[in-house]
């Protein structure tokens, strides 16, 4: 597995009027300089190397005399701060020279190989030791690298979707009863964290379909697509009503924040890594009681 190594702190000499002044510390996320790119790396024509064929300030930055400008005086919002910019994400700029596929973060949920087998070492992203799936496993015997309610935040945001944060609370007695009844009726698990709160894994299965025997409650999940496609959506006529309802509030928010915010409504097309379908409301109804 490969990662883009961007977290580098460099000491670069500041050149003023042809004289080298004190060395300055460059910020994190700065590319190493004074190195020659690999022979198999093709840089865009507009990304010039220095006279020695090395990567230098002007290779990546289009701002005039950037190498003579103090770091705190450089306009990082300039369109040509990064050549070919502006870029929505820094990695989009990196992809001018680096192959995105070679440096793509691996999907740790994708555990099975072409033969349907998995390497126990991959389990150790989250587990301190890989559980023996041939044996009956009790949750209290599972050993995680972090508390179960926090382990997802190593890769995911606390709010990866609407209402995610609202759900990270301790359900009341009535709701806990509904959860246990749904588990028994549907033959699934809806685990709470060590403090009895709803966590990511309450609704989401962290394991690729097939890792755990589908006959077991922990192995049952929605799997109408593969992990490469993931969740997908389709446009829906209700979007006009949804946007009209949110228009005034979003305009007010945009004025206050100085940024334009938009929301759209789409219907779920495919799902994966869910204990129950969210598309038809089955997942919600495992915990919540709605008036008919």
Steps between C-alpha positions, in 0.01 A plus 500: 500500500631843409426845633594846380769619739409868537556563868854632469654799675783657305764759572535719191755782466335836436672681212487881502688708239710200405613441858400206712334613824400292801334166432125493546275213594245409237149401611368143513364352176799635314667299226870423525715713265848479344433142386473354153169334413513126420570410139155345459322812627377735230447857614268732305687737266387801706669356811865607444799347674803709598824512299616177668183314411370516857161578651507856630259771616411595141418139414180508703434871550422759234537809719782726382814500716335271755840373611593856605174561686467429875262213567253716694482748209415247228142527374382140537158593359644614166371291208856417395631424850487140380562478127184426305288598801288565683438141612208372703730263690875499546518142375356615165810714460727209600337287231668713233815296563396211724265220399190525719440125491846426639445726798133446567415426861405131526142413592552306821146364481592320178655190655427212263725406207391342173480160673277631776778482758650770720831573667468513878757782507239726338273439800762669714415843360224500762553189714800449727491138389295333228199311641470131419182492291475123531420544867203660670608854585364704785520875461667548839787284373570721200806718543511824300782748443270781616169509687236365262309829493810687381670255267311618190618858551853399402385509136151649502356830621270506800235636265538312169129543428200698627391421856807285568599704805142510629499122517808468719295503820376250755155368401230504766348189654217473244738531207742243642207261530406559133863441398518166680164395354618590149823303550306192607233531230737574210797290613747789492711698745469871575788541748536800729836630619661440838297787647173371355492767227421464131821485294587461132503119524148501645364563151803424281677168465877558491566171322470425131209264427625144531774559756265385777264211424174647370308258721636676809331821622828694466534385139157608380497827310379681190720420203337601171823645359876460543728713713658672201165645390374559854188700570350662192203728445249590230327832436145534626214746426472575874825698467305812389287490814805432719702792358203736523454411866869563579548806276446780755708331772787424264504856365522633856777254584690593183482872584618445857784265401607676181478171307229358277329189636280270294313182586332247277268207550572166333376147564736220598566262212752253643613428856777303666643448851163560669336269754160564339383698195479876550336543161159374618531618860556153648819611675327799661205289614727264689545776759229757441119472522316718247136604507294350219 
